[in-house]
Amino acid sequence: MERDRVHQIVALLGSGSPRHPSDLRQTWAVFLANLKIFLSYRTWVATETITTLASVVMYYFVGVMVNPQKLAASGYGESYIGFALVGIASTNYLWMCINRLSHSMSHEIREGTFETVISSPIKLRSYVIGISIRGFLVSCYFMLGAFLIGYFALDAPLIVNPSTLAAAVLLVLLLVTSHLGIGIMAAGIVMVYKKGDPLTFLLSGVTELFGGVLFPLYLLKRYTAVWVFAWLLPYTHALDALRKVLLLGMGILDPEIVRQVVILTAYSVVLIPLGLWIFRWGYDRVRREGTTTTY
C-alpha cells in the first residue's frame, strides 16, 4: 500500500514536469505576448500614427521650396515629396525595428522580469526572434501608413506595379537584415550596462544625416571624406536602391539594384554573427555576475 502511494506521488509530480515546446511555438508565444502588450497602449499607437501623418505632410510643404531642376540632379526625379517620402518611411521603419530588441531588453531589466525570462525553459534565440518579429510587424504599420498617405493624399509619384513591389519588399528585408546585427549588439550592451542605448541612438542620427534621408547625397561630393563615409553605411545603399525602384521604376534584375542587393547581403552576413556573438557575451556575463536585473 505504501509503495503504491509513493508511485502515485511520483506520477503526480512527474505529470507537472516542465515541457520544452519547439522553437516555433516559443517564438510565437513571445511574439503574441509582446503584441498584446503593444495593442494595450492605444494612446501611444494613436499619437505615433498622428506623428507619422504630420511628418509626411510637413515635408510635402517643404518640397514647395525645393527647386525641381536641382533635385533632378540627384538622379531620382523632380518630386521632393516622393524623394523625402521614401527616406522618411524607410528610416522610421528601420530604427523602429532595430530599437525594438534593445528597448524591450531595457524594459525587462528595469521591471525585473528579464530574470524570470532567462530562468524559464524558453530558449534565448526564441525570445530574441519573437521580440524582433513583433517589432518588424508593428513598424510595417507605420511605414505602410506613410506610403499610403503620400501616394493617395499627397500625389507622391511612386511607381507601383508587381515588379517594383517585389523589388521593394526584397530591399526592405535586406534593409532590416543588414542592420539587425546592430540591434542585437545594442541589446547585448544594454544587458551589461543596464542604462540607455547609445549605440542605436547614435547610429540612427548618423544614418539620417549621412544616408541622404532628406537631401541628395551628391551635395556631399565636395567633402570627400564625408562622401566616402556616407557610402560605407548600409542604409545609404538600401535607400538608394529603394528610390531607384519606387521613383524610377527599376527592377530587381537591373545591374544597379543587383549591386546594392549584393552589398546589403554582405553586410547581413558580417553583422548578424557579430551581433549574436556580442549578445551571447553580454548574456553570459550577466548570468555569471548575477546582474540580470536592477532594482
Secondary structure, DSSP 4 states (H G I P E B T S, - for coil): -HHHHHHHHHHHHHHTSPP---HHHHHHHHHHHHHHHHHH-HHHHHHHHHHHHHHHHHHHHHGGGS-HHHHHTTTS-S-HHHHHHHHHHHHHHHHHHHHHHHHHHHHHHHHT-HHHHHHSS--HHHHHHHHHHHHHHHHHHHHHHHHHIIIIIS------SHHHHHHHHHHHHHHHHHHHHHHHHHHHHHHHH-S--HHHHHHHHHHHHHTTSSS-GGGGTTSHHHHHHHHHSHHHHHHHHHHHHHTT---TTSHHHHHHHHHHHHHHHHHHHHHHHHHHHHHHHHHHHT-S---
